[in-house]
Amino acid sequence: MGWVLVGTGKNSFTEKRYGFIYELFVLEAFRGDGVSKRLMETGIQHLKQEGYSEVRLNVYVGNPVIKWYEKLGFENRTITMSMPISNEKEKDS
């Protein structure tokens, strides 16, 4: 029906380790039936049993699943910013 991939992350400033949800996927035929929620709950419970006191995940801005993650209790913690740049040599070509 789907899967959740969990593991460990590490804060690059404090070196503190935390649980991390790397991937959540549900086959299209099973979407809308609560499978995602059950997978997330199972993944979070596993991380809790491993001794982690925090769980993190990444999601792109504008992804509608953000609202669903917020309903589960996730909060926006960091913002990663990017800016496209190009090589001046490429422009001259």
HTML snippet that shows the backbone in 3Dmol.js (N, CA, C, O; Angstrom):
<script src="https://3Dmol.org/build/3Dmol-min.js"></script>
<div id="view" style="width:600px;height:400px;position:relative"></div>
<script>
const pdb = `
ATOM      1  N   MET A   1       0.810  -1.196   0.000  1.00  0.00           N
ATOM      2  CA  MET A   1       0.000   0.000   0.000  1.00  0.00           C
ATOM      3  C   MET A   1       0.853   1.259   0.000  1.00  0.00           C
ATOM      4  O   MET A   1       0.472   2.269  -0.592  1.00  0.00           O
ATOM      5  N   GLY A   2       1.999   1.205   0.658  1.00  0.00           N
ATOM      6  CA  GLY A   2       2.881   2.359   0.727  1.00  0.00           C
ATOM      7  C   GLY A   2       4.005   2.110   1.712  1.00  0.00           C
ATOM      8  O   GLY A   2       4.184   0.991   2.194  1.00  0.00           O
ATOM      9  N   TRP A   3       4.763   3.156   2.012  1.00  0.00           N
ATOM     10  CA  TRP A   3       5.863   3.022   2.954  1.00  0.00           C
ATOM     11  C   TRP A   3       6.199   4.372   3.574  1.00  0.00           C
ATOM     12  O   TRP A   3       5.842   5.430   3.055  1.00  0.00           O
ATOM     13  N   VAL A   4       6.898   4.295   4.705  1.00  0.00           N
ATOM     14  CA  VAL A   4       7.485   5.462   5.344  1.00  0.00           C
ATOM     15  C   VAL A   4       8.937   5.092   5.636  1.00  0.00           C
ATOM     16  O   VAL A   4       9.217   4.020   6.172  1.00  0.00           O
ATOM     17  N   LEU A   5       9.846   5.977   5.284  1.00  0.00           N
ATOM     18  CA  LEU A   5      11.274   5.763   5.502  1.00  0.00           C
ATOM     19  C   LEU A   5      11.727   6.708   6.604  1.00  0.00           C
ATOM     20  O   LEU A   5      11.692   7.927   6.435  1.00  0.00           O
ATOM     21  N   VAL A   6      12.148   6.153   7.722  1.00  0.00           N
ATOM     22  CA  VAL A   6      12.584   6.952   8.864  1.00  0.00           C
ATOM     23  C   VAL A   6      14.046   6.679   9.162  1.00  0.00           C
ATOM     24  O   VAL A   6      14.591   5.643   8.782  1.00  0.00           O
ATOM     25  N   GLY A   7      14.669   7.618   9.843  1.00  0.00           N
ATOM     26  CA  GLY A   7      16.067   7.464  10.213  1.00  0.00           C
ATOM     27  C   GLY A   7      16.465   8.561  11.180  1.00  0.00           C
ATOM     28  O   GLY A   7      15.650   9.059  11.957  1.00  0.00           O
ATOM     29  N   THR A   8      17.736   8.925  11.115  1.00  0.00           N
ATOM     30  CA  THR A   8      18.305   9.899  12.027  1.00  0.00           C
ATOM     31  C   THR A   8      18.792  11.119  11.271  1.00  0.00           C
ATOM     32  O   THR A   8      19.328  11.003  10.169  1.00  0.00           O
ATOM     33  N   GLY A   9      18.607  12.268  11.853  1.00  0.00           N
ATOM     34  CA  GLY A   9      19.200  13.504  11.362  1.00  0.00           C
ATOM     35  C   GLY A   9      20.045  14.097  12.471  1.00  0.00           C
ATOM     36  O   GLY A   9      19.958  13.668  13.622  1.00  0.00           O
ATOM     37  N   LYS A  10      20.872  15.091  12.127  1.00  0.00           N
ATOM     38  CA  LYS A  10      21.718  15.720  13.135  1.00  0.00           C
ATOM     39  C   LYS A  10      21.754  17.220  12.898  1.00  0.00           C
ATOM     40  O   LYS A  10      22.016  17.677  11.785  1.00  0.00           O
ATOM     41  N   ASN A  11      21.491  17.979  13.945  1.00  0.00           N
ATOM     42  CA  ASN A  11      21.557  19.423  13.870  1.00  0.00           C
ATOM     43  C   ASN A  11      23.010  19.827  13.642  1.00  0.00           C
ATOM     44  O   ASN A  11      23.888  19.482  14.432  1.00  0.00           O
ATOM     45  N   SER A  12      23.255  20.553  12.569  1.00  0.00           N
ATOM     46  CA  SER A  12      24.636  20.905  12.220  1.00  0.00           C
ATOM     47  C   SER A  12      25.240  21.937  13.170  1.00  0.00           C
ATOM     48  O   SER A  12      26.459  22.112  13.186  1.00  0.00           O
ATOM     49  N   PHE A  13      24.423  22.614  13.952  1.00  0.00           N
ATOM     50  CA  PHE A  13      24.935  23.604  14.888  1.00  0.00           C
ATOM     51  C   PHE A  13      25.186  23.016  16.268  1.00  0.00           C
ATOM     52  O   PHE A  13      26.195  23.321  16.905  1.00  0.00           O
ATOM     53  N   THR A  14      24.265  22.171  16.732  1.00  0.00           N
ATOM     54  CA  THR A  14      24.359  21.645  18.101  1.00  0.00           C
ATOM     55  C   THR A  14      24.841  20.202  18.163  1.00  0.00           C
ATOM     56  O   THR A  14      25.166  19.701  19.239  1.00  0.00           O
ATOM     57  N   GLU A  15      24.888  19.526  17.006  1.00  0.00           N
ATOM     58  CA  GLU A  15      25.254  18.105  16.941  1.00  0.00           C
ATOM     59  C   GLU A  15      24.192  17.193  17.554  1.00  0.00           C
ATOM     60  O   GLU A  15      24.405  15.983  17.644  1.00  0.00           O
ATOM     61  N   LYS A  16      23.050  17.748  17.977  1.00  0.00           N
ATOM     62  CA  LYS A  16      21.980  16.932  18.558  1.00  0.00           C
ATOM     63  C   LYS A  16      21.324  16.093  17.468  1.00  0.00           C
ATOM     64  O   LYS A  16      21.033  16.589  16.379  1.00  0.00           O
ATOM     65  N   ARG A  17      21.095  14.827  17.770  1.00  0.00           N
ATOM     66  CA  ARG A  17      20.434  13.923  16.834  1.00  0.00           C
ATOM     67  C   ARG A  17      18.924  13.942  17.054  1.00  0.00           C
ATOM     68  O   ARG A  17      18.448  14.151  18.170  1.00  0.00           O
ATOM     69  N   TYR A  18      18.190  13.722  15.985  1.00  0.00           N
ATOM     70  CA  TYR A  18      16.728  13.699  16.045  1.00  0.00           C
ATOM     71  C   TYR A  18      16.217  12.684  15.039  1.00  0.00           C
ATOM     72  O   TYR A  18      16.938  12.293  14.121  1.00  0.00           O
ATOM     73  N   GLY A  19      14.981  12.259  15.213  1.00  0.00           N
ATOM     74  CA  GLY A  19      14.356  11.364  14.247  1.00  0.00           C
ATOM     75  C   GLY A  19      14.007  12.143  12.987  1.00  0.00           C
ATOM     76  O   GLY A  19      13.686  13.330  13.044  1.00  0.00           O
ATOM     77  N   PHE A  20      14.074  11.467  11.864  1.00  0.00           N
ATOM     78  CA  PHE A  20      13.799  12.147  10.602  1.00  0.00           C
ATOM     79  C   PHE A  20      12.942  11.256   9.715  1.00  0.00           C
ATOM     80  O   PHE A  20      13.207  10.062   9.573  1.00  0.00           O
ATOM     81  N   ILE A  21      11.921  11.842   9.125  1.00  0.00           N
ATOM     82  CA  ILE A  21      11.102  11.134   8.148  1.00  0.00           C
ATOM     83  C   ILE A  21      11.607  11.535   6.774  1.00  0.00           C
ATOM     84  O   ILE A  21      11.406  12.665   6.328  1.00  0.00           O
ATOM     85  N   TYR A  22      12.259  10.604   6.116  1.00  0.00           N
ATOM     86  CA  TYR A  22      12.870  10.871   4.813  1.00  0.00           C
ATOM     87  C   TYR A  22      11.873  10.760   3.666  1.00  0.00           C
ATOM     88  O   TYR A  22      11.972  11.479   2.672  1.00  0.00           O
ATOM     89  N   GLU A  23      10.923   9.862   3.813  1.00  0.00           N
ATOM     90  CA  GLU A  23      10.005   9.643   2.692  1.00  0.00           C
ATOM     91  C   GLU A  23       8.706   9.039   3.189  1.00  0.00           C
ATOM     92  O   GLU A  23       8.689   8.196   4.086  1.00  0.00           O
ATOM     93  N   LEU A  24       7.627   9.490   2.584  1.00  0.00           N
ATOM     94  CA  LEU A  24       6.300   8.910   2.815  1.00  0.00           C
ATOM     95  C   LEU A  24       5.667   8.749   1.443  1.00  0.00           C
ATOM     96  O   LEU A  24       5.591   9.705   0.671  1.00  0.00           O
ATOM     97  N   PHE A  25       5.215   7.540   1.143  1.00  0.00           N
ATOM     98  CA  PHE A  25       4.605   7.297  -0.161  1.00  0.00           C
ATOM     99  C   PHE A  25       3.456   6.319   0.002  1.00  0.00           C
ATOM    100  O   PHE A  25       3.568   5.320   0.714  1.00  0.00           O
ATOM    101  N   VAL A  26       2.348   6.619  -0.666  1.00  0.00           N
ATOM    102  CA  VAL A  26       1.191   5.725  -0.701  1.00  0.00           C
ATOM    103  C   VAL A  26       0.805   5.535  -2.164  1.00  0.00           C
ATOM    104  O   VAL A  26       0.673   6.499  -2.918  1.00  0.00           O
ATOM    105  N   LEU A  27       0.627   4.281  -2.545  1.00  0.00           N
ATOM    106  CA  LEU A  27       0.185   3.995  -3.910  1.00  0.00           C
ATOM    107  C   LEU A  27      -1.147   4.685  -4.174  1.00  0.00           C
ATOM    108  O   LEU A  27      -1.998   4.772  -3.288  1.00  0.00           O
ATOM    109  N   GLU A  28      -1.317   5.165  -5.377  1.00  0.00           N
ATOM    110  CA  GLU A  28      -2.502   5.955  -5.730  1.00  0.00           C
ATOM    111  C   GLU A  28      -3.814   5.253  -5.379  1.00  0.00           C
ATOM    112  O   GLU A  28      -4.763   5.898  -4.935  1.00  0.00           O
ATOM    113  N   ALA A  29      -3.867   3.957  -5.572  1.00  0.00           N
ATOM    114  CA  ALA A  29      -5.096   3.196  -5.309  1.00  0.00           C
ATOM    115  C   ALA A  29      -5.503   3.225  -3.835  1.00  0.00           C
ATOM    116  O   ALA A  29      -6.663   2.975  -3.510  1.00  0.00           O
ATOM    117  N   PHE A  30      -4.553   3.532  -2.936  1.00  0.00           N
ATOM    118  CA  PHE A  30      -4.834   3.511  -1.497  1.00  0.00           C
ATOM    119  C   PHE A  30      -4.882   4.902  -0.878  1.00  0.00           C
ATOM    120  O   PHE A  30      -5.036   5.025   0.338  1.00  0.00           O
ATOM    121  N   ARG A  31      -4.756   5.944  -1.679  1.00  0.00           N
ATOM    122  CA  ARG A  31      -4.788   7.309  -1.158  1.00  0.00           C
ATOM    123  C   ARG A  31      -6.204   7.688  -0.743  1.00  0.00           C
ATOM    124  O   ARG A  31      -7.184   7.290  -1.373  1.00  0.00           O
ATOM    125  N   GLY A  32      -6.287   8.462   0.328  1.00  0.00           N
ATOM    126  CA  GLY A  32      -7.588   8.907   0.832  1.00  0.00           C
ATOM    127  C   GLY A  32      -8.229   7.941   1.804  1.00  0.00           C
ATOM    128  O   GLY A  32      -9.347   8.175   2.261  1.00  0.00           O
ATOM    129  N   ASP A  33      -7.533   6.850   2.130  1.00  0.00           N
ATOM    130  CA  ASP A  33      -8.089   5.840   3.038  1.00  0.00           C
ATOM    131  C   ASP A  33      -7.426   5.842   4.418  1.00  0.00           C
ATOM    132  O   ASP A  33      -7.640   4.918   5.203  1.00  0.00           O
ATOM    133  N   GLY A  34      -6.627   6.864   4.722  1.00  0.00           N
ATOM    134  CA  GLY A  34      -5.967   6.928   6.024  1.00  0.00           C
ATOM    135  C   GLY A  34      -4.654   6.184   6.104  1.00  0.00           C
ATOM    136  O   GLY A  34      -4.063   6.091   7.180  1.00  0.00           O
ATOM    137  N   VAL A  35      -4.181   5.648   4.983  1.00  0.00           N
ATOM    138  CA  VAL A  35      -2.925   4.889   4.985  1.00  0.00           C
ATOM    139  C   VAL A  35      -1.758   5.802   5.366  1.00  0.00           C
ATOM    140  O   VAL A  35      -0.893   5.411   6.149  1.00  0.00           O
ATOM    141  N   SER A  36      -1.733   7.015   4.815  1.00  0.00           N
ATOM    142  CA  SER A  36      -0.645   7.961   5.126  1.00  0.00           C
ATOM    143  C   SER A  36      -0.558   8.223   6.619  1.00  0.00           C
ATOM    144  O   SER A  36       0.529   8.211   7.198  1.00  0.00           O
ATOM    145  N   LYS A  37      -1.697   8.457   7.235  1.00  0.00           N
ATOM    146  CA  LYS A  37      -1.712   8.746   8.669  1.00  0.00           C
ATOM    147  C   LYS A  37      -1.204   7.562   9.470  1.00  0.00           C
ATOM    148  O   LYS A  37      -0.417   7.733  10.401  1.00  0.00           O
ATOM    149  N   ARG A  38      -1.642   6.374   9.120  1.00  0.00           N
ATOM    150  CA  ARG A  38      -1.192   5.171   9.838  1.00  0.00           C
ATOM    151  C   ARG A  38       0.312   4.965   9.662  1.00  0.00           C
ATOM    152  O   ARG A  38       1.003   4.598  10.612  1.00  0.00           O
ATOM    153  N   LEU A  39       0.821   5.200   8.449  1.00  0.00           N
ATOM    154  CA  LEU A  39       2.263   5.068   8.215  1.00  0.00           C
ATOM    155  C   LEU A  39       3.044   6.092   9.041  1.00  0.00           C
ATOM    156  O   LEU A  39       4.052   5.756   9.663  1.00  0.00           O
ATOM    157  N   MET A  40       2.574   7.338   9.042  1.00  0.00           N
ATOM    158  CA  MET A  40       3.255   8.378   9.819  1.00  0.00           C
ATOM    159  C   MET A  40       3.224   8.048  11.307  1.00  0.00           C
ATOM    160  O   MET A  40       4.243   8.168  11.988  1.00  0.00           O
ATOM    161  N   GLU A  41       2.083   7.641  11.810  1.00  0.00           N
ATOM    162  CA  GLU A  41       1.983   7.291  13.228  1.00  0.00           C
ATOM    163  C   GLU A  41       2.931   6.151  13.582  1.00  0.00           C
ATOM    164  O   GLU A  41       3.567   6.171  14.636  1.00  0.00           O
ATOM    165  N   THR A  42       3.023   5.160  12.704  1.00  0.00           N
ATOM    166  CA  THR A  42       3.923   4.029  12.938  1.00  0.00           C
ATOM    167  C   THR A  42       5.376   4.491  12.918  1.00  0.00           C
ATOM    168  O   THR A  42       6.164   4.098  13.777  1.00  0.00           O
ATOM    169  N   GLY A  43       5.732   5.321  11.942  1.00  0.00           N
ATOM    170  CA  GLY A  43       7.101   5.832  11.854  1.00  0.00           C
ATOM    171  C   GLY A  43       7.471   6.668  13.065  1.00  0.00           C
ATOM    172  O   GLY A  43       8.564   6.523  13.612  1.00  0.00           O
ATOM    173  N   ILE A  44       6.573   7.539  13.485  1.00  0.00           N
ATOM    174  CA  ILE A  44       6.830   8.385  14.644  1.00  0.00           C
ATOM    175  C   ILE A  44       6.953   7.542  15.905  1.00  0.00           C
ATOM    176  O   ILE A  44       7.827   7.795  16.733  1.00  0.00           O
ATOM    177  N   GLN A  45       6.094   6.551  16.059  1.00  0.00           N
ATOM    178  CA  GLN A  45       6.164   5.657  17.221  1.00  0.00           C
ATOM    179  C   GLN A  45       7.492   4.910  17.248  1.00  0.00           C
ATOM    180  O   GLN A  45       8.095   4.755  18.310  1.00  0.00           O
ATOM    181  N   HIS A  46       7.950   4.446  16.089  1.00  0.00           N
ATOM    182  CA  HIS A  46       9.245   3.756  16.012  1.00  0.00           C
ATOM    183  C   HIS A  46      10.368   4.691  16.473  1.00  0.00           C
ATOM    184  O   HIS A  46      11.228   4.288  17.257  1.00  0.00           O
ATOM    185  N   LEU A  47      10.362   5.927  15.992  1.00  0.00           N
ATOM    186  CA  LEU A  47      11.401   6.880  16.384  1.00  0.00           C
ATOM    187  C   LEU A  47      11.334   7.183  17.874  1.00  0.00           C
ATOM    188  O   LEU A  47      12.368   7.340  18.525  1.00  0.00           O
ATOM    189  N   LYS A  48      10.133   7.267  18.411  1.00  0.00           N
ATOM    190  CA  LYS A  48       9.961   7.499  19.846  1.00  0.00           C
ATOM    191  C   LYS A  48      10.542   6.340  20.646  1.00  0.00           C
ATOM    192  O   LYS A  48      11.220   6.556  21.651  1.00  0.00           O
ATOM    193  N   GLN A  49      10.281   5.112  20.205  1.00  0.00           N
ATOM    194  CA  GLN A  49      10.821   3.933  20.881  1.00  0.00           C
ATOM    195  C   GLN A  49      12.345   3.875  20.795  1.00  0.00           C
ATOM    196  O   GLN A  49      13.000   3.294  21.661  1.00  0.00           O
ATOM    197  N   GLU A  50      12.903   4.478  19.753  1.00  0.00           N
ATOM    198  CA  GLU A  50      14.362   4.532  19.603  1.00  0.00           C
ATOM    199  C   GLU A  50      14.986   5.609  20.498  1.00  0.00           C
ATOM    200  O   GLU A  50      16.208   5.727  20.579  1.00  0.00           O
ATOM    201  N   GLY A  51      14.130   6.392  21.168  1.00  0.00           N
ATOM    202  CA  GLY A  51      14.627   7.366  22.126  1.00  0.00           C
ATOM    203  C   GLY A  51      14.692   8.799  21.638  1.00  0.00           C
ATOM    204  O   GLY A  51      15.194   9.668  22.350  1.00  0.00           O
ATOM    205  N   TYR A  52      14.198   9.064  20.443  1.00  0.00           N
ATOM    206  CA  TYR A  52      14.216  10.439  19.935  1.00  0.00           C
ATOM    207  C   TYR A  52      13.093  11.249  20.565  1.00  0.00           C
ATOM    208  O   TYR A  52      11.986  10.749  20.768  1.00  0.00           O
ATOM    209  N   SER A  53      13.393  12.500  20.868  1.00  0.00           N
ATOM    210  CA  SER A  53      12.386  13.386  21.456  1.00  0.00           C
ATOM    211  C   SER A  53      11.836  14.377  20.438  1.00  0.00           C
ATOM    212  O   SER A  53      10.966  15.188  20.755  1.00  0.00           O
ATOM    213  N   GLU A  54      12.350  14.308  19.214  1.00  0.00           N
ATOM    214  CA  GLU A  54      11.906  15.214  18.154  1.00  0.00           C
ATOM    215  C   GLU A  54      11.945  14.483  16.816  1.00  0.00           C
ATOM    216  O   GLU A  54      12.824  13.659  16.565  1.00  0.00           O
ATOM    217  N   VAL A  55      10.974  14.803  15.966  1.00  0.00           N
ATOM    218  CA  VAL A  55      10.913  14.252  14.609  1.00  0.00           C
ATOM    219  C   VAL A  55      10.841  15.417  13.638  1.00  0.00           C
ATOM    220  O   VAL A  55      10.082  16.363  13.849  1.00  0.00           O
ATOM    221  N   ARG A  56      11.630  15.349  12.577  1.00  0.00           N
ATOM    222  CA  ARG A  56      11.624  16.392  11.549  1.00  0.00           C
ATOM    223  C   ARG A  56      11.379  15.769  10.182  1.00  0.00           C
ATOM    224  O   ARG A  56      11.527  14.561   9.996  1.00  0.00           O
ATOM    225  N   LEU A  57      11.004  16.612   9.236  1.00  0.00           N
ATOM    226  CA  LEU A  57      10.885  16.216   7.836  1.00  0.00           C
ATOM    227  C   LEU A  57      11.051  17.460   6.985  1.00  0.00           C
ATOM    228  O   LEU A  57      10.970  18.577   7.496  1.00  0.00           O
ATOM    229  N   ASN A  58      11.279  17.283   5.713  1.00  0.00           N
ATOM    230  CA  ASN A  58      11.378  18.392   4.768  1.00  0.00           C
ATOM    231  C   ASN A  58      10.196  18.352   3.818  1.00  0.00           C
ATOM    232  O   ASN A  58       9.732  17.279   3.430  1.00  0.00           O
ATOM    233  N   VAL A  59       9.714  19.527   3.446  1.00  0.00           N
ATOM    234  CA  VAL A  59       8.634  19.635   2.473  1.00  0.00           C
ATOM    235  C   VAL A  59       8.811  20.958   1.736  1.00  0.00           C
ATOM    236  O   VAL A  59       9.172  21.968   2.340  1.00  0.00           O
ATOM    237  N   TYR A  60       8.559  20.948   0.442  1.00  0.00           N
ATOM    238  CA  TYR A  60       8.718  22.158  -0.360  1.00  0.00           C
ATOM    239  C   TYR A  60       7.590  23.150  -0.118  1.00  0.00           C
ATOM    240  O   TYR A  60       6.440  22.768   0.099  1.00  0.00           O
ATOM    241  N   VAL A  61       7.942  24.435  -0.159  1.00  0.00           N
ATOM    242  CA  VAL A  61       6.962  25.516  -0.035  1.00  0.00           C
ATOM    243  C   VAL A  61       5.886  25.336  -1.103  1.00  0.00           C
ATOM    244  O   VAL A  61       6.186  25.009  -2.252  1.00  0.00           O
ATOM    245  N   GLY A  62       4.658  25.547  -0.721  1.00  0.00           N
ATOM    246  CA  GLY A  62       3.559  25.451  -1.676  1.00  0.00           C
ATOM    247  C   GLY A  62       2.973  24.062  -1.819  1.00  0.00           C
ATOM    248  O   GLY A  62       1.942  23.899  -2.472  1.00  0.00           O
ATOM    249  N   ASN A  63       3.598  23.058  -1.228  1.00  0.00           N
ATOM    250  CA  ASN A  63       3.075  21.696  -1.297  1.00  0.00           C
ATOM    251  C   ASN A  63       1.822  21.630  -0.411  1.00  0.00           C
ATOM    252  O   ASN A  63       1.898  21.942   0.778  1.00  0.00           O
ATOM    253  N   PRO A  64       0.681  21.233  -0.968  1.00  0.00           N
ATOM    254  CA  PRO A  64      -0.552  21.206  -0.168  1.00  0.00           C
ATOM    255  C   PRO A  64      -0.497  20.255   1.025  1.00  0.00           C
ATOM    256  O   PRO A  64      -1.315  20.373   1.937  1.00  0.00           O
ATOM    257  N   VAL A  65       0.434  19.330   1.039  1.00  0.00           N
ATOM    258  CA  VAL A  65       0.536  18.384   2.159  1.00  0.00           C
ATOM    259  C   VAL A  65       1.007  19.085   3.438  1.00  0.00           C
ATOM    260  O   VAL A  65       0.911  18.506   4.520  1.00  0.00           O
ATOM    261  N   ILE A  66       1.510  20.309   3.335  1.00  0.00           N
ATOM    262  CA  ILE A  66       1.959  21.043   4.519  1.00  0.00           C
ATOM    263  C   ILE A  66       0.830  21.148   5.544  1.00  0.00           C
ATOM    264  O   ILE A  66       1.054  20.949   6.737  1.00  0.00           O
ATOM    265  N   LYS A  67      -0.366  21.456   5.089  1.00  0.00           N
ATOM    266  CA  LYS A  67      -1.512  21.585   6.006  1.00  0.00           C
ATOM    267  C   LYS A  67      -1.774  20.264   6.736  1.00  0.00           C
ATOM    268  O   LYS A  67      -2.116  20.259   7.918  1.00  0.00           O
ATOM    269  N   TRP A  68      -1.612  19.156   6.026  1.00  0.00           N
ATOM    270  CA  TRP A  68      -1.817  17.838   6.636  1.00  0.00           C
ATOM    271  C   TRP A  68      -0.752  17.576   7.703  1.00  0.00           C
ATOM    272  O   TRP A  68      -1.065  17.082   8.786  1.00  0.00           O
ATOM    273  N   TYR A  69       0.520  17.911   7.394  1.00  0.00           N
ATOM    274  CA  TYR A  69       1.590  17.748   8.386  1.00  0.00           C
ATOM    275  C   TYR A  69       1.313  18.604   9.625  1.00  0.00           C
ATOM    276  O   TYR A  69       1.549  18.170  10.753  1.00  0.00           O
ATOM    277  N   GLU A  70       0.813  19.817   9.408  1.00  0.00           N
ATOM    278  CA  GLU A  70       0.493  20.688  10.538  1.00  0.00           C
ATOM    279  C   GLU A  70      -0.604  20.065  11.406  1.00  0.00           C
ATOM    280  O   GLU A  70      -0.546  20.165  12.631  1.00  0.00           O
ATOM    281  N   LYS A  71      -1.590  19.432  10.797  1.00  0.00           N
ATOM    282  CA  LYS A  71      -2.646  18.760  11.565  1.00  0.00           C
ATOM    283  C   LYS A  71      -2.079  17.623  12.408  1.00  0.00           C
ATOM    284  O   LYS A  71      -2.607  17.313  13.476  1.00  0.00           O
ATOM    285  N   LEU A  72      -1.005  17.004  11.928  1.00  0.00           N
ATOM    286  CA  LEU A  72      -0.352  15.939  12.695  1.00  0.00           C
ATOM    287  C   LEU A  72       0.484  16.488  13.846  1.00  0.00           C
ATOM    288  O   LEU A  72       0.881  15.737  14.737  1.00  0.00           O
ATOM    289  N   GLY A  73       0.758  17.808  13.834  1.00  0.00           N
ATOM    290  CA  GLY A  73       1.532  18.415  14.913  1.00  0.00           C
ATOM    291  C   GLY A  73       2.869  18.992  14.497  1.00  0.00           C
ATOM    292  O   GLY A  73       3.584  19.539  15.336  1.00  0.00           O
ATOM    293  N   PHE A  74       3.227  18.887  13.229  1.00  0.00           N
ATOM    294  CA  PHE A  74       4.493  19.458  12.759  1.00  0.00           C
ATOM    295  C   PHE A  74       4.372  20.973  12.650  1.00  0.00           C
ATOM    296  O   PHE A  74       3.307  21.501  12.329  1.00  0.00           O
ATOM    297  N   GLU A  75       5.480  21.665  12.924  1.00  0.00           N
ATOM    298  CA  GLU A  75       5.530  23.113  12.829  1.00  0.00           C
ATOM    299  C   GLU A  75       6.710  23.516  11.942  1.00  0.00           C
ATOM    300  O   GLU A  75       7.709  22.804  11.847  1.00  0.00           O
ATOM    301  N   ASN A  76       6.567  24.666  11.303  1.00  0.00           N
ATOM    302  CA  ASN A  76       7.656  25.205  10.497  1.00  0.00           C
ATOM    303  C   ASN A  76       8.803  25.576  11.428  1.00  0.00           C
ATOM    304  O   ASN A  76       8.632  26.367  12.356  1.00  0.00           O
ATOM    305  N   ARG A  77       9.975  24.997  11.171  1.00  0.00           N
ATOM    306  CA  ARG A  77      11.124  25.220  12.047  1.00  0.00           C
ATOM    307  C   ARG A  77      12.212  26.037  11.374  1.00  0.00           C
ATOM    308  O   ARG A  77      12.809  26.912  12.000  1.00  0.00           O
ATOM    309  N   THR A  78      12.472  25.763  10.118  1.00  0.00           N
ATOM    310  CA  THR A  78      13.521  26.486   9.396  1.00  0.00           C
ATOM    311  C   THR A  78      13.021  26.840   8.008  1.00  0.00           C
ATOM    312  O   THR A  78      12.049  26.270   7.511  1.00  0.00           O
ATOM    313  N   ILE A  79      13.689  27.771   7.408  1.00  0.00           N
ATOM    314  CA  ILE A  79      13.422  28.139   6.023  1.00  0.00           C
ATOM    315  C   ILE A  79      14.738  28.035   5.274  1.00  0.00           C
ATOM    316  O   ILE A  79      15.745  28.599   5.700  1.00  0.00           O
ATOM    317  N   THR A  80      14.735  27.327   4.176  1.00  0.00           N
ATOM    318  CA  THR A  80      15.898  27.261   3.301  1.00  0.00           C
ATOM    319  C   THR A  80      15.608  28.150   2.114  1.00  0.00           C
ATOM    320  O   THR A  80      14.579  28.007   1.454  1.00  0.00           O
ATOM    321  N   MET A  81      16.514  29.064   1.847  1.00  0.00           N
ATOM    322  CA  MET A  81      16.308  29.994   0.738  1.00  0.00           C
ATOM    323  C   MET A  81      17.274  29.648  -0.390  1.00  0.00           C
ATOM    324  O   MET A  81      18.375  29.155  -0.145  1.00  0.00           O
ATOM    325  N   SER A  82      16.859  29.905  -1.613  1.00  0.00           N
ATOM    326  CA  SER A  82      17.744  29.671  -2.756  1.00  0.00           C
ATOM    327  C   SER A  82      17.548  30.799  -3.764  1.00  0.00           C
ATOM    328  O   SER A  82      16.537  31.501  -3.761  1.00  0.00           O
ATOM    329  N   MET A  83      18.546  30.944  -4.620  1.00  0.00           N
ATOM    330  CA  MET A  83      18.507  31.945  -5.668  1.00  0.00           C
ATOM    331  C   MET A  83      19.193  31.348  -6.885  1.00  0.00           C
ATOM    332  O   MET A  83      20.339  30.908  -6.792  1.00  0.00           O
ATOM    333  N   PRO A  84      18.514  31.326  -8.023  1.00  0.00           N
ATOM    334  CA  PRO A  84      19.180  30.797  -9.216  1.00  0.00           C
ATOM    335  C   PRO A  84      20.275  31.760  -9.674  1.00  0.00           C
ATOM    336  O   PRO A  84      20.082  32.976  -9.688  1.00  0.00           O
ATOM    337  N   ILE A  85      21.402  31.210 -10.039  1.00  0.00           N
ATOM    338  CA  ILE A  85      22.487  32.010 -10.593  1.00  0.00           C
ATOM    339  C   ILE A  85      22.973  31.332 -11.856  1.00  0.00           C
ATOM    340  O   ILE A  85      22.815  30.123 -12.029  1.00  0.00           O
ATOM    341  N   SER A  86      23.550  32.100 -12.713  1.00  0.00           N
ATOM    342  CA  SER A  86      24.093  31.497 -13.931  1.00  0.00           C
ATOM    343  C   SER A  86      25.519  31.975 -14.115  1.00  0.00           C
ATOM    344  O   SER A  86      25.924  33.013 -13.592  1.00  0.00           O
ATOM    345  N   ASN A  87      26.252  31.209 -14.854  1.00  0.00           N
ATOM    346  CA  ASN A  87      27.634  31.516 -15.163  1.00  0.00           C
ATOM    347  C   ASN A  87      27.657  32.561 -16.269  1.00  0.00           C
ATOM    348  O   ASN A  87      27.000  32.378 -17.294  1.00  0.00           O
ATOM    349  N   GLU A  88      28.396  33.655 -16.089  1.00  0.00           N
ATOM    350  CA  GLU A  88      28.469  34.720 -17.097  1.00  0.00           C
ATOM    351  C   GLU A  88      28.938  34.187 -18.440  1.00  0.00           C
ATOM    352  O   GLU A  88      28.498  34.683 -19.477  1.00  0.00           O
ATOM    353  N   LYS A  89      29.807  33.205 -18.455  1.00  0.00           N
ATOM    354  CA  LYS A  89      30.294  32.624 -19.719  1.00  0.00           C
ATOM    355  C   LYS A  89      29.153  31.987 -20.495  1.00  0.00           C
ATOM    356  O   LYS A  89      29.129  32.030 -21.725  1.00  0.00           O
ATOM    357  N   GLU A  90      28.196  31.389 -19.765  1.00  0.00           N
ATOM    358  CA  GLU A  90      27.060  30.764 -20.429  1.00  0.00           C
ATOM    359  C   GLU A  90      26.198  31.806 -21.145  1.00  0.00           C
ATOM    360  O   GLU A  90      25.656  31.531 -22.215  1.00  0.00           O
ATOM    361  N   LYS A  91      26.070  32.999 -20.560  1.00  0.00           N
ATOM    362  CA  LYS A  91      25.278  34.068 -21.161  1.00  0.00           C
ATOM    363  C   LYS A  91      25.877  34.542 -22.482  1.00  0.00           C
ATOM    364  O   LYS A  91      25.153  34.891 -23.413  1.00  0.00           O
ATOM    365  N   ASP A  92      27.222  34.550 -22.553  1.00  0.00           N
ATOM    366  CA  ASP A  92      27.915  35.044 -23.744  1.00  0.00           C
ATOM    367  C   ASP A  92      27.869  34.046 -24.898  1.00  0.00           C
ATOM    368  O   ASP A  92      28.105  34.416 -26.048  1.00  0.00           O
ATOM    369  N   SER A  93      27.574  32.808 -24.603  1.00  0.00           N
ATOM    370  CA  SER A  93      27.591  31.769 -25.644  1.00  0.00           C
ATOM    371  C   SER A  93      26.430  31.870 -26.584  1.00  0.00           C
ATOM    372  O   SER A  93      26.313  31.065 -27.508  1.00  0.00           O
TER     373      SER A  93
END
`;
const viewer = $3Dmol.createViewer("view");
viewer.addModel(pdb, "pdb");
viewer.setStyle({}, {cartoon: {color: "spectrum"}});
viewer.zoomTo();
viewer.render();
</script>
